[in-house]
Amino acid sequence: MKNKLSVLLALLFLLCTAMCCEEFEEYIPCQVTLTGIGKVEHLDNAGSVPVAPVGGVVSRQAYMLRIPLDFEYEKETVEGTYYEYILTDTIANIQIISLTAYDESHPAGTDVNELFMDYPLRQEDQLTDYKYGYMYGTVFYKIPRTLPQAGVHRFKVVVTTCKGEEFTKETDEITMQ
């Protein structure tokens, strides 16, 4: 009896596995083209969820930068359908240029991208895998690896594609304490 039950459970497991794998084969390829950068936003990451800073002021330790990208899709997407989004031109480089002095070592006009890192927790719309030609999400979230000096800050974000197309967007001012 134990053998029959084991065989039945094994068959049930294989059937479920086969059904799950079938789902992944239903992804439809969809070419997407980067067309620009949306409104770059400052966020306060002090709570359980990042929010807009109150009164344009944020703690330096809780600062987050939200960089949304705009894309054009080759076809109209249908909700509930699984797509494999493939970039027509991959992103080669992302720069965050400080338009004000970031700290003593990084005056205005300095590329401070190396002082930021991708937000380590997965956000629903977070952009990943862009360097490999596939796209999941449409937004970069960056947090400082090196804290900026206290004061008013502004940044310019530059996204360059492998074919050399360049998109730029500047932030509003933010006061970091």
C-alpha positions in Angstrom: 0.0 0.0 0.0 2.9 2.4 0.8 4.4 1.8 -2.6 1.1 2.6 -4.4 0.7 5.8 -2.4 4.3 6.8 -3.1 3.8 6.2 -6.9 0.5 8.1 -6.9 2.2 11.1 -5.1 5.1 11.0 -7.5 2.8 11.0 -10.5 0.8 13.9 -9.0 4.1 15.8 -8.4 5.2 15.2 -12.0 1.8 16.3 -13.4 1.9 19.5 -11.3 5.5 20.2 -12.4 4.6 19.7 -16.0 1.7 22.1 -15.7 3.9 24.8 -14.0 6.6 24.5 -16.7 4.0 24.9 -19.4 3.2 28.3 -18.0 6.7 29.6 -18.5 6.6 28.6 -22.2 3.7 31.1 -22.8 5.8 34.2 -22.6 5.4 36.3 -25.7 8.5 38.2 -26.9 7.9 42.0 -27.1 10.5 44.5 -28.4 10.8 47.7 -26.3 12.7 50.9 -27.1 14.0 53.3 -24.5 12.5 56.7 -25.4 13.5 58.9 -22.4 13.6 59.4 -18.6 10.4 60.2 -16.7 10.3 62.6 -13.7 13.2 61.7 -11.4 12.0 61.9 -7.8 13.6 62.2 -4.3 12.2 59.7 -1.8 12.3 59.3 2.0 13.2 55.7 2.8 13.0 56.0 6.6 9.7 54.0 6.9 8.6 50.6 5.8 7.8 52.0 2.3 9.6 54.9 0.4 7.5 58.1 0.3 7.8 61.6 -1.0 9.8 63.8 1.4 7.7 66.2 3.5 8.5 69.8 2.7 11.4 68.9 0.4 13.5 67.8 3.3 14.9 64.3 3.9 17.5 62.7 6.2 20.7 61.9 4.4 20.6 58.4 5.8 17.1 57.8 4.4 17.6 59.4 1.0 16.5 57.4 -2.2 16.4 58.4 -5.8 13.7 57.1 -8.1 14.6 57.1 -11.8 11.7 56.0 -14.1 12.4 55.3 -17.7 10.0 55.7 -20.6 9.6 52.9 -23.2 7.8 52.4 -26.4 6.4 48.9 -27.0 6.3 47.3 -30.4 2.8 46.0 -29.8 -0.1 46.8 -27.5 0.2 44.7 -24.4 -2.8 42.8 -23.0 -3.2 42.6 -19.2 -2.9 39.0 -17.9 -0.6 38.0 -20.7 3.0 37.2 -19.9 5.6 39.0 -22.0 9.3 38.7 -22.3 10.4 42.3 -22.8 13.5 42.6 -25.0 15.4 45.9 -25.3 16.1 47.0 -28.9 19.1 48.8 -27.7 20.6 47.9 -24.3 21.6 50.5 -21.7 25.3 50.9 -21.6 25.8 53.5 -18.9 23.9 55.3 -16.2 25.4 58.5 -14.7 24.2 60.5 -11.7 25.9 63.9 -11.9 25.7 66.2 -8.8 24.8 69.7 -9.8 25.7 70.9 -6.3 28.7 69.9 -4.2 28.0 66.3 -3.0 30.7 66.4 -0.4 34.2 67.8 0.0 35.7 65.4 -2.5 32.9 65.7 -5.1 32.2 69.3 -6.2 29.3 70.4 -8.5 29.5 68.7 -11.9 31.0 65.5 -10.6 29.7 62.1 -11.7 28.7 60.5 -8.3 27.1 57.3 -9.7 29.8 55.2 -7.9 28.6 56.7 -4.6 25.2 55.2 -5.2 24.0 51.6 -5.3 20.9 49.9 -6.6 18.2 49.7 -3.9 18.8 46.2 -2.5 15.2 45.2 -1.9 13.0 44.4 -4.9 10.3 47.0 -5.6 7.4 46.0 -7.8 8.4 48.1 -10.8 12.2 48.0 -10.3 14.2 47.7 -13.5 16.6 44.7 -13.5 18.6 42.7 -16.1 18.9 45.7 -18.5 22.5 45.0 -19.5 21.5 41.6 -21.0 18.8 42.9 -23.3 15.9 41.8 -21.2 13.8 44.2 -19.1 11.7 43.5 -16.0 10.4 46.8 -14.6 10.8 50.4 -15.7 12.3 52.2 -12.7 15.8 52.4 -11.1 16.0 52.9 -7.3 19.3 54.3 -6.0 20.5 54.9 -2.5 23.7 56.6 -1.4 26.6 54.3 -0.6 28.5 57.4 0.6 26.3 59.9 2.4 26.2 63.4 0.9 27.0 66.5 3.0 24.0 68.2 4.6 22.5 70.9 2.5 20.6 71.5 -0.8 21.2 69.0 -3.6 20.3 68.6 -7.2 21.2 65.8 -9.6 21.3 65.2 -13.4 20.7 61.6 -14.5 22.2 60.6 -17.9 21.3 57.2 -19.5 23.3 56.2 -22.5 22.4 53.3 -24.8 24.9 51.0 -26.5 24.1 52.7 -29.8 25.1 56.0 -28.2 21.7 57.6 -27.7 21.7 59.7 -24.6 18.8 60.8 -22.4 19.0 63.3 -19.5 16.8 64.6 -16.8 17.4 66.9 -13.8 15.9 66.6 -10.4 14.2 69.3 -8.3 16.1 70.6 -5.3 16.1 68.5 -2.1 17.4 69.5 1.3 19.3 66.7 3.1 19.8 66.9 6.8 
